């Protein structure tokens, strides 16, 4: 590694006895649902697992059934062929979901559908045999996997029924259009005898009324679907918003309604939740079930959900005021775990397993990193360890910030652009560095939330609070009770600026007495073995070696060398599971090899944005957590969204040894790719190199230079007994706050 690029980190882990469960509450009470019938909300899979595979394909249906809760409902959107056969596809046009346009390039037509002219390839122009024999499916959302395109045939309704889903839902979207062309969905259903169809839905009142008697005899539910509020319902020529005003009238021909999810929880123009509408309460009062549609893990929704799809489901089923009766989703496993595993989960539930939840700059997915708000949110979210990335100001103040470069984390460029300098030992580009500004100058800056995927995909983080919070000194940070310090440049500062981060951390922790008690565990992290060696004389410290390179193996000599300097390692995700073109291709044995050497393994950095998550994890941060914790056996995860990790670990579904109806299973690397034809799979990438002993060993740190630094006014910075006393007082105050915080923390060491 580069000699002068040193990652120095320091953690505090609060540890107390787990609260005992009273004998009277040993039995887990049944969940109470605020649905119409008091039962668990239904998970309805739109086209099977259409978030991964083409809609209603055999693979989509099979994976939906195998990964979802036992009561899954499979939804097929009905389209009709020229000879009256039903197929399952959402769009009345086939060109966006199949290969038909390449097979019949000159067969495009224009039809008027519900008053709108649509151009494309329509099922009613082709016989069932032509479609089943020649046409294959493609993924109709371009951000989803394309390697399964052109490999799977279109499914007939009978094909989906043949998979024997627990429940089957048929959605009839365009009955009026098909009737205009001498095709009848009602007659088609009668030929089926409605066998195995649990639910029939439609946005057309006339169709639901026409099938009412048959549905009654078959005990099939009828559901009315609401479209855009300003759209016209074909039977009555009324806007759907107008029909919504008389729910009692719907009860005459249907037992429930489907509404787009923003009918229930509308969003403002900034993509934050507005107060809930009364539609669920009103429908329940009228005796109607309510199903919410439009759920998908890979679509941007409200910032209130912190890019966590499970949080969105919980907003609809477990908000304390009402619950929808079902959710219609492209990712049924995520809906299943939210309902079966996370609903009615209280914050005081014990964690399953020993894995630590370690923050990356606090809850930096929700607030600017390393600010008081980010740390407080992390504590509120139940993190086991909060981290402080230690930097130094020009006048020697140790404080928390992700990088010595202030340009990304603050608004320094608008205020101190003239102070930008070049420090090749740290980075190749010019920057405004913390060690060139006094602490007073740094305090004058505004924090700035970092959004890693903002430039590439427009994924902003909590823009309403993008500049919220205050920076914290190291002494202030010690008040929070658990920590990790990250990117400083200890060697550069020690040898060039006369500022010793190692000494500053030692002094701060010693003054706080955290090295002399047992209720807090102190972790020191660095990518430099010599930094870790400097803390060897303090037995309570757990030393963590950060390995920034991707590795594919950890040979015994390298593990033995690590053990001389560290008790744990922090590894990149790709060192445990290899990824190629967003698919998990393999799993390494690095965790097992480290554990053989009695070295703990932490994995970093985990984020909620689906663009950072492999397809094998279902675009779901919870499945990624399960893969690293339950599948790889890591001892901790380093995350910017601790709420997601603690919720997973506090769920009984995370314990795979428990006998329960549903469990959150880790992904199996390579399983998803194996479904695709070999020529469609991404090329095999070269394996990561093994960890070499030379990657572990570093030369000793240089001594701190004795330079006369000055503050912004040209005067000598404060020093001497008064300053030392102030730091000690702050550290002692931190100890008292830590003692109070420790009451709510679970011991994991």
C-alpha positions in Angstrom: 0.0 0.0 0.0 1.1 3.6 -0.4 3.2 4.5 2.6 1.5 7.9 3.2 -2.1 6.9 2.6 -3.1 5.6 5.9 -6.6 4.7 7.0 -6.9 5.2 10.7 -10.1 4.2 12.5 -11.3 4.0 16.0 -14.5 2.4 17.4 -16.2 2.3 20.7 -18.7 -0.5 21.3 -21.1 -0.3 24.2 -21.8 -3.6 25.9 -24.3 -4.5 28.6 -26.3 -7.5 29.5 -29.3 -8.3 27.2 -32.6 -7.7 29.0 -34.3 -10.8 30.3 -37.7 -11.6 28.9 -40.3 -11.8 31.6 -41.9 -15.3 32.0 -45.3 -13.9 31.3 -44.3 -12.7 27.9 -42.4 -15.8 26.9 -45.1 -16.8 24.4 -45.1 -14.6 21.3 -48.6 -13.1 20.9 -50.4 -13.4 17.7 -50.0 -10.3 15.4 -53.0 -8.1 15.3 -53.7 -6.7 11.8 -55.7 -3.7 10.9 -57.0 -5.3 7.7 -60.7 -5.6 6.9 -60.8 -9.2 8.1 -58.0 -9.0 10.7 -55.8 -11.4 8.7 -52.3 -10.9 7.4 -52.1 -8.8 4.3 -51.8 -10.7 1.0 -48.6 -10.7 -1.1 -49.7 -10.5 -4.7 -46.9 -11.2 -7.3 -47.5 -9.2 -10.5 -46.4 -11.6 -13.2 -44.5 -13.8 -10.7 -41.1 -12.5 -9.8 -41.2 -9.9 -12.6 -38.5 -7.8 -10.9 -36.0 -10.3 -12.2 -37.4 -12.5 -14.9 -39.7 -11.5 -17.8 -43.3 -11.2 -16.7 -45.3 -14.4 -16.1 -42.5 -16.6 -17.4 -42.1 -20.0 -15.9 -38.9 -18.9 -14.1 -40.7 -15.8 -12.7 -43.6 -17.9 -11.4 -41.4 -20.6 -9.9 -39.0 -18.2 -8.2 -42.0 -16.2 -6.8 -43.5 -19.3 -5.2 -40.2 -20.7 -3.8 -39.0 -17.4 -2.3 -42.3 -15.9 -0.9 -44.5 -16.5 2.0 -46.8 -19.5 1.9 -50.0 -17.7 1.1 -48.6 -16.0 -2.1 -51.1 -14.8 -4.7 -50.0 -15.0 -8.3 -51.3 -12.3 -10.6 -51.7 -12.7 -14.4 -52.7 -9.7 -16.5 -54.9 -11.1 -19.3 -54.4 -10.4 -23.0 -56.3 -12.3 -25.7 -55.1 -13.8 -29.0 -56.9 -13.8 -32.3 -58.4 -17.2 -31.6 -59.5 -16.3 -28.0 -56.7 -17.8 -26.0 -55.7 -16.0 -22.8 -52.0 -15.1 -22.3 -50.4 -13.3 -19.3 -48.8 -9.9 -20.1 -49.5 -6.4 -18.6 -49.4 -4.3 -21.7 -51.9 -4.7 -24.5 -49.0 -4.2 -26.9 -46.5 -7.1 -27.1 -43.5 -5.2 -28.5 -42.1 -4.0 -25.2 -42.3 -7.4 -23.5 -41.6 -9.9 -26.3 -39.5 -10.4 -29.4 -42.5 -10.0 -31.8 -41.3 -6.8 -33.4 -38.1 -8.5 -34.6 -40.1 -11.5 -36.0 -42.7 -9.4 -37.7 -41.0 -6.0 -38.3 -43.7 -4.8 -40.7 -46.8 -5.8 -38.8 -47.1 -2.8 -36.5 -50.7 -1.5 -36.2 -52.6 1.3 -34.6 -55.7 0.7 -32.5 -57.9 3.0 -30.4 -57.9 1.7 -26.8 -60.3 3.5 -24.4 -60.2 6.6 -26.6 -56.4 6.7 -27.0 -54.6 5.7 -30.2 -51.9 3.2 -29.5 -49.3 1.9 -32.0 -47.6 -1.4 -31.7 -48.0 -5.2 -32.0 -51.2 -6.5 -30.5 -52.0 -10.1 -29.3 -55.4 -10.1 -31.1 -53.6 -10.0 -34.5 -51.9 -13.4 -33.9 -53.1 -16.9 -33.2 -52.1 -18.6 -30.0 -50.0 -21.1 -31.9 -48.0 -18.3 -33.7 -47.2 -16.6 -30.3 -46.4 -19.8 -28.4 -44.3 -21.3 -31.2 -42.3 -18.2 -32.3 -42.4 -15.4 -29.8 -40.3 -15.3 -26.6 -40.3 -12.9 -23.6 -38.0 -10.1 -22.8 -37.7 -8.0 -19.7 -39.8 -4.9 -20.2 -37.9 -2.6 -17.8 -34.5 -1.9 -19.1 -32.7 -1.5 -15.7 -33.6 -5.1 -14.9 -31.6 -8.2 -16.1 -31.6 -8.7 -19.9 -29.7 -12.0 -19.9 -32.9 -13.9 -19.8 -34.4 -12.2 -22.9 -35.4 -14.3 -25.8 -35.2 -17.6 -23.8 -38.6 -18.1 -22.4 -42.0 -18.6 -24.1 -45.1 -16.5 -23.5 -47.3 -18.1 -20.8 -50.9 -19.0 -21.3 -53.2 -18.5 -18.4 -53.4 -22.3 -18.1 -49.6 -22.4 -17.8 -49.6 -20.2 -14.8 -52.5 -22.1 -13.2 -50.5 -25.2 -13.8 -47.8 -24.0 -11.4 -50.4 -24.5 -8.7 -49.8 -21.2 -6.9 -51.5 -20.9 -3.4 -53.9 -18.4 -5.0 -54.4 -17.1 -8.5 -55.5 -13.6 -9.5 -56.6 -12.7 -13.0 -56.6 -9.1 -14.0 -58.8 -8.2 -17.0 -57.7 -4.7 -18.2 -59.2 -4.3 -21.6 -62.5 -6.1 -21.9 -64.2 -3.2 -23.8 -61.4 -3.1 -26.4 -61.5 -6.9 -26.9 -65.4 -6.9 -27.1 -65.1 -4.3 -29.9 -63.0 -6.9 -31.8 -65.3 -9.8 -31.2 -63.3 -11.3 -28.3 -64.9 -11.9 -24.9 -62.9 -12.2 -21.7 -66.1 -13.3 -19.9 -66.7 -16.1 -22.3 -63.1 -17.2 -22.0 -63.4 -17.4 -18.3 -66.5 -19.4 -18.5 -64.7 -21.9 -20.7 -62.2 -22.2 -17.9 -65.0 -22.6 -15.4 -63.1 -20.2 -13.2 -61.3 -23.2 -11.9 -58.5 -22.3 -9.5 -59.1 -18.5 -9.9 -59.2 -16.9 -6.5 -59.6 -13.3 -7.6 -60.7 -11.5 -10.8 -60.1 -7.8 -11.1 -60.8 -5.2 -13.7 -60.9 -1.4 -14.1 -64.2 -1.8 -16.0 -67.4 -1.9 -14.0 -69.4 -3.5 -16.9 -67.1 -6.5 -17.1 -67.3 -7.1 -13.3 -71.0 -7.0 -13.4 -71.2 -9.4 -16.4 -69.1 -12.0 -14.6 -70.7 -11.6 -11.2 -73.0 -14.6 -11.1 -70.3 -17.0 -12.4 -67.8 -15.6 -9.8 -70.4 -16.0 -7.1 -70.9 -19.7 -7.9 -67.1 -20.3 -8.0 -66.5 -18.3 -4.8 -64.1 -16.0 -6.7 -63.6 -12.5 -5.4 -64.3 -9.6 -7.7 -62.1 -6.5 -7.3 -62.5 -3.1 -8.9 -59.3 -1.5 -10.1 -58.8 2.3 -10.0 -56.6 3.9 -12.6 -55.3 7.5 -12.8 -57.8 9.7 -11.1 -58.4 11.8 -14.2 -58.8 8.7 -16.5 -62.3 7.7 -17.7 -63.9 4.4 -16.6 -65.2 2.9 -19.9 -68.6 1.7 -18.7 -69.8 4.9 -16.9 -67.6 7.4 -18.7 -66.9 8.9 -15.3 -63.5 9.8 -13.9 -62.0 7.3 -11.5 -61.7 10.2 -9.0 -65.5 10.7 -9.2 -66.2 6.9 -8.7 -64.0 7.0 -5.6 -66.5 9.3 -3.9 -69.1 6.6 -3.7 -67.4 3.5 -2.4 -70.7 2.0 -1.2 -71.8 1.7 -4.8 -68.7 -0.4 -5.6 -69.7 -2.9 -2.9 -72.7 -3.8 -5.0 -70.5 -5.6 -7.6 -67.1 -6.1 -5.9 -65.7 -7.1 -2.6 -62.6 -4.9 -2.8 -60.6 -2.3 -4.7 -57.1 -1.9 -6.1 -55.6 1.5 -6.0 -52.1 2.8 -7.0 -50.1 3.2 -3.8 -50.0 7.1 -4.0 -53.8 7.1 -3.6 -53.1 6.0 0.0 -49.8 7.7 0.8 -49.5 10.7 -1.6 -46.1 12.4 -2.2 -45.3 16.0 -2.4 -43.3 17.5 -5.2 -40.1 16.9 -3.3 -40.9 13.2 -2.9 -41.7 13.2 0.7 -44.8 11.6 2.2 -47.9 13.7 2.7 -50.5 12.7 5.3 -52.3 9.5 4.4 -55.6 9.7 2.7 -58.7 8.2 4.3 -59.3 5.8 1.5 -58.4 2.6 3.4 -60.6 3.6 6.4 -63.4 4.6 4.1 -63.2 1.4 2.1 -63.1 -0.7 5.2 -66.1 1.1 6.5 -67.9 0.2 3.3 -66.9 -3.4 3.7 -64.3 -3.3 0.9 -60.8 -4.8 1.0 -58.0 -2.5 -0.3 -55.1 -3.6 -2.3 -52.2 -1.2 -3.1 -50.3 -1.6 -6.4 -47.1 -0.3 -7.9 -44.5 -1.7 -5.5 -41.0 -2.5 -6.9 -37.6 -2.6 -5.2 -35.9 -0.9 -8.2 -37.9 2.2 -8.5 -37.3 5.5 -6.7 -40.0 6.3 -4.2 -40.3 8.6 -1.2 -37.1 9.8 0.6 -38.9 8.8 3.8 -38.0 5.2 3.1 -34.3 5.7 2.9 -34.2 3.5 -0.2 -35.3 0.6 1.8 -38.2 -1.2 0.1 -39.2 -3.1 3.3 -39.8 0.3 5.0 -42.2 1.2 2.2 -44.3 -1.9 2.7 -44.4 -1.3 6.5 -45.8 2.1 5.9 -48.8 0.5 4.2 -49.3 -2.5 6.5 -47.9 -1.5 10.0 -48.4 2.2 10.5 -50.6 1.9 13.7 -53.6 3.5 11.9 -54.6 1.1 9.2 -53.4 -1.7 7.0 -54.1 -2.5 3.4 -55.4 -5.9 2.7 -52.7 -6.7 0.2 -49.8 -5.4 -1.9 -49.2 -6.0 -5.6 -45.5 -6.2 -6.2 -42.8 -7.1 -8.7 -40.6 -8.4 -5.8 -42.7 -10.7 -3.7 -39.9 -11.9 -1.4 -39.4 -8.4 -0.1 -43.1 -7.9 0.5 -43.2 -11.3 2.2 -40.4 -10.5 4.7 -41.8 -7.1 5.5 -45.2 -8.6 6.4 -44.1 -11.9 7.9 -40.8 -10.8 9.6 -40.7 -7.1 10.2 -44.3 -6.1 11.0 -45.1 -5.4 14.6 -41.4 -5.6 15.4 -40.6 -3.4 18.4 -37.3 -1.7 18.9 -36.4 -3.6 22.1 -36.4 -7.1 20.5 -33.0 -8.9 21.1 -30.7 -9.4 18.1 -30.4 -12.8 16.6 -26.7 -13.9 16.4 -23.5 -12.0 17.2 -23.0 -9.8 14.1 -22.3 -6.2 14.9 -24.0 -3.3 13.1 -21.3 -0.7 12.5 -22.0 2.6 10.9 -20.1 4.3 8.2 -20.0 8.0 9.2 -23.0 7.5 11.4 -26.4 7.1 9.6 -24.9 8.9 6.6 -27.6 7.6 4.3 -30.1 10.0 6.1 -27.9 12.9 7.3 -24.6 14.4 6.4 -21.9 12.0 7.6 -20.1 12.5 10.9 -22.6 15.1 12.2 -24.5 15.1 15.5 -27.7 14.2 13.6 -26.1 11.3 11.8 -24.8 9.9 15.0 -28.0 10.4 16.9 -30.0 8.7 14.1 -27.6 5.8 14.3 -28.1 5.4 18.0 -31.8 5.7 17.6 -31.6 3.0 14.9 -29.9 0.6 17.2 -26.4 0.5 15.8 -23.9 -1.4 17.9 -20.9 0.7 16.8 -20.9 4.3 15.6 -17.7 5.5 13.9 -15.7 8.7 13.9 -13.4 9.4 11.0 -10.7 11.4 12.8 -9.3 14.5 11.1 -7.1 17.3 12.4 -7.6 21.1 12.1 -4.8 23.5 11.6 -4.8 24.4 15.3 -4.7 20.8 16.4 -8.4 20.0 17.1 -9.3 16.3 16.4 -12.8 16.1 15.0 -15.0 13.7 13.0 -15.2 13.8 9.2 -15.0 11.2 6.5 -12.0 12.8 4.7 -9.4 15.5 5.2 -10.6 16.8 1.9 -13.5 19.2 2.8 -14.8 19.8 -0.7 -17.2 16.8 -0.8 -18.4 16.8 2.8 -18.9 20.6 3.2 -19.5 23.8 1.3 -15.9 24.7 1.7 -15.5 25.5 -2.0 -17.9 28.4 -1.8 -16.0 30.0 1.2 -12.3 28.9 1.1 -11.6 28.2 -2.6 -8.4 30.3 -2.4 -7.1 27.8 0.2 -7.1 24.9 -2.1 -3.8 23.1 -2.3 -2.1 20.0 -3.7 -1.0 17.2 -1.5 0.2 14.4 -3.7 0.7 12.1 -0.7 -3.0 12.1 -0.1 -4.7 12.5 -3.5 -3.8 13.6 -7.0 -6.3 16.5 -7.2 -6.3 19.9 -5.5 -8.5 20.2 -2.4 -9.2 22.2 0.7 -7.8 20.2 3.5 -8.9 20.2 7.1 -5.3 20.7 8.4 -5.1 24.0 6.5 -8.2 25.5 8.3 -8.7 26.3 12.0 -11.4 24.6 14.0 -13.3 27.9 14.1 -13.2 28.1 10.3 -14.3 24.5 9.9 -17.2 25.2 12.3 -18.3 28.0 10.0 -18.9 25.5 7.2 -22.1 23.7 6.4 -22.1 19.9 6.3 -23.0 18.4 3.0 -24.7 14.9 2.6 -22.8 12.6 0.2 -24.9 10.7 -2.3 -22.6 8.1 -4.0 -25.0 7.5 -6.9 -26.3 11.0 -7.4 -24.2 11.7 -10.5 -24.7 8.3 -12.1 -28.3 7.7 -11.4 -29.8 10.7 -9.7 -30.1 9.0 -6.4 -30.1 11.9 -4.0 -30.2 11.3 -0.2 -32.7 13.1 2.0 -32.4 16.5 0.2 -34.5 18.2 2.8 -31.6 17.7 5.3 -28.7 17.8 2.9 -26.9 20.5 5.0 -28.3 19.6 8.4 -26.3 18.9 11.6 -23.1 20.0 13.2 -19.6 18.7 13.1 -18.3 17.0 16.3 -14.9 17.1 18.0 -13.4 13.8 18.9 -14.1 14.6 22.6 -17.8 15.3 21.8 -18.0 12.1 19.8 -17.0 10.0 22.8 -20.3 10.9 24.4 -22.1 8.6 22.0 -20.6 5.5 23.3 -19.3 3.4 20.3 -17.1 4.5 17.4 -14.8 3.9 14.5 -12.4 6.5 13.1 -11.6 6.5 9.5 -9.8 8.4 6.9 -7.1 10.5 8.3 -3.6 10.6 7.1 -1.6 9.8 10.2 1.8 9.5 8.6 1.4 12.6 6.5 0.2 14.8 9.3 2.8 13.4 11.7 5.7 14.0 9.4 4.7 17.2 7.5 2.3 19.2 9.7 3.3 18.4 13.2 -0.2 17.0 14.0 -0.3 13.5 15.5 -3.6 11.8 15.0 -2.4 8.7 16.8 -1.4 10.7 19.8 -4.6 12.7 19.7 -6.8 9.6 19.7 -4.7 8.0 22.5 -5.0 11.1 24.6 -8.8 11.5 24.0 -9.6 7.9 24.8 -7.3 7.9 27.9 -8.9 11.1 29.1 -12.3 9.5 28.7 -11.1 6.5 30.7 -12.5 4.2 28.0 -9.3 2.2 28.2 -9.8 1.5 31.8 -13.4 0.1 32.0 -15.2 -2.9 30.7 -18.7 -1.7 29.6 -17.4 -0.1 26.4 -15.2 -1.9 23.8 -12.8 0.2 21.9 -11.9 -0.7 18.4 -9.0 0.9 16.5 -9.0 0.6 12.7 -6.3 1.4 10.2 -5.0 0.2 6.9 -1.5 0.5 8.3 -0.1 -2.2 10.6 2.3 0.2 12.2 -0.6 2.4 13.3 -2.2 -0.6 14.9 1.1 -1.7 16.5 1.2 1.7 18.3 -1.9 0.6 20.2 -0.6 -2.8 21.1 0.1 -1.8 24.7 -3.5 -1.1 25.5 -5.1 -4.5 26.0 -8.8 -3.4 26.0 -8.5 -2.2 22.4 -9.6 -4.4 19.5 -7.4 -3.6 16.6 -8.9 -3.8 13.1 -6.9 -4.0 9.9 -8.7 -2.4 6.9 -7.8 -4.2 3.7 -8.7 -1.9 0.8 -7.8 -4.2 -2.1 -10.0 -6.9 -3.4 -8.7 -10.4 -2.3 -9.9 -13.8 -3.3 -8.0 -15.9 -0.7 -6.3 -15.5 2.7 -3.3 -17.9 2.8 -2.2 -19.0 6.3 1.1 -16.9 6.3 -0.9 -13.7 5.6 -3.4 -14.6 8.3 -0.6 -15.2 10.8 0.9 -11.9 9.9 -2.4 -10.1 10.4 -2.7 -11.7 13.8 0.6 -10.0 14.9 -1.0 -6.6 14.4 -4.8 -7.0 14.6 -7.7 -8.9 16.0 -10.1 -8.3 13.1 -10.2 -7.2 9.5 -12.5 -4.9 7.5 -12.9 -6.3 4.0 -14.7 -5.1 0.8 -17.9 -6.8 -0.2 -16.2 -8.1 -3.4 -13.6 -10.0 -1.3 -16.3 -12.2 0.0 -18.7 -12.5 -3.0 -17.5 -11.8 -6.5 -19.7 -9.7 -8.7 -19.8 -9.5 -12.5 -22.2 -7.2 -14.3 -24.4 -7.0 -11.2 -24.6 -10.8 -10.8 -23.0 -12.7 -7.9 -20.7 -15.2 -9.6 -18.9 -16.9 -6.7 -18.1 -17.0 -3.0 -14.6 -16.9 -1.5 -13.4 -18.8 1.6 -11.8 -15.6 3.1 -14.1 -15.5 6.1 -13.5 -19.1 7.0 -9.7 -18.6 6.6 -9.7 -15.6 8.8 -11.8 -17.3 11.4 -9.4 -20.2 11.5 -6.8 -17.7 12.6 -9.2 -16.3 15.2 -9.6 -13.1 13.3 -13.0 -11.4 13.1 -14.3 -10.2 9.8 -16.3 -7.0 9.1 -17.6 -6.2 5.6 -18.0 -2.8 4.1 -19.7 -0.6 2.8 -23.4 -1.6 2.6 -25.9 0.8 1.1 -29.6 0.7 0.5 -29.7 2.1 -3.1 -30.7 -0.8 -5.4 -28.0 0.2 -8.0 -25.4 -0.9 -5.5 -27.0 -4.3 -4.9 -26.5 -7.4 -7.0 -29.5 -8.8 -8.8 -29.0 -12.0 -6.8 -30.0 -10.0 -3.7 -33.3 -9.1 -5.4 -32.4 -5.4 -5.3 -33.1 -5.7 -1.6 -30.6 -4.5 1.1 -32.0 -7.0 3.5 -31.1 -10.0 1.3 -27.6 -8.6 0.9 -27.3 -8.5 4.7 -28.6 -12.0 5.0 -26.0 -13.2 2.4 -23.1 -11.7 4.3 -24.3 -12.5 7.9 -26.1 -15.8 7.6 -24.5 -16.9 4.4 -20.8 -15.8 4.9 -20.7 -15.7 8.7 -19.2 -12.2 9.0 -18.9 -10.7 12.5 -20.1 -7.3 11.5 -21.4 -5.2 8.7 -20.4 -1.6 8.1 -23.4 0.3 6.7 -24.7 3.8 6.0 -28.2 2.7 6.8 -28.0 1.0 10.3 -31.8 0.9 10.7 -32.1 -1.6 7.9 -29.4 -3.9 9.4 -30.7 -3.8 13.0 -34.2 -4.5 11.8 -33.0 -7.6 10.0 -31.0 -8.8 13.0 -33.9 -8.3 15.4 -36.2 -10.3 13.2 -36.8 -14.0 14.1 -36.6 -14.6 10.3 -32.9 -13.9 10.4 -32.3 -17.0 12.6 -32.2 -19.9 10.1 -32.1 -22.4 13.0 -35.7 -21.6 14.0 -38.6 -23.5 12.7 -40.9 -20.8 11.3 -43.2 -20.3 8.3 -40.8 -17.9 6.6 -37.1 -17.2 6.8 -34.9 -14.6 5.1 -32.4 -16.7 3.2 -29.0 -15.7 1.9 -28.4 -15.6 -1.9 -26.5 -18.4 -3.5 -23.8 -17.0 -5.7 -24.2 -18.2 -9.3 -27.7 -19.6 -8.9 -29.4 -16.8 -10.8 -26.9 -16.9 -13.6 -27.4 -20.6 -14.1 -30.9 -20.0 -15.3 -29.6 -18.0 -18.3 -28.3 -19.6 -21.5 -24.5 -19.9 -21.4 -23.9 -17.5 -24.3 -26.0 -14.8 -22.5 -24.0 -15.0 -19.3 -21.3 -12.3 -18.7 -17.7 -13.4 -19.3 -15.9 -15.0 -16.4 -13.7 -12.4 -14.7 -10.2 -13.2 -13.4 -10.3 -14.2 -9.7 -9.2 -11.7 -7.1 -5.5 -12.2 -6.0 -4.8 -13.8 -2.7 -3.7 -11.6 0.2 0.1 -11.4 0.4 2.1 -10.8 3.6 3.6 -7.7 2.0 0.0 -6.3 1.8 0.0 -6.5 5.6 3.4 -5.2 6.8 4.2 -1.5 6.9 7.3 0.4 8.1 7.1 2.3 11.4 5.4 5.6 11.6 7.7 8.7 11.4 7.9 10.9 14.5 5.6 14.0 14.8 7.4 17.0 13.4 8.0 19.9 15.8 6.6 22.7 13.7 5.3 26.0 15.0 1.8 26.1 13.5 -0.4 29.2 13.6 -4.0 29.8 13.5 -5.9 32.0 11.0 -4.9 35.2 12.7 -1.2 34.4 12.8 -1.2 33.8 16.5 0.0 30.6 18.2 -2.8 28.1 18.7 -4.0 27.5 22.3 -2.1 25.0 24.2 -0.9 24.1 27.7 -2.8 23.1 30.8 -6.0 25.1 30.1 -6.5 23.3 26.7 -5.6 19.9 28.2 -8.1 20.4 31.0 -10.8 21.4 28.5 -10.3 18.1 26.6 -10.3 16.1 29.7 -13.5 17.7 30.9 -15.2 17.0 27.6 -14.0 13.4 27.7 -15.3 12.9 31.3 -18.7 14.3 30.4 -18.7 11.9 27.5 -18.2 9.0 29.9 -21.3 9.9 31.9 -23.4 10.1 28.7 -22.0 6.8 27.5 -23.1 5.2 30.7 -26.7 6.3 30.1 -26.5 5.2 26.4 -25.2 1.8 27.4 -28.5 1.0 29.1 -30.2 0.6 25.7 -27.4 -1.3 24.0 -27.0 -5.1 23.5 -23.7 -6.7 24.4 -22.2 -8.4 21.3 -18.6 -8.9 22.2 
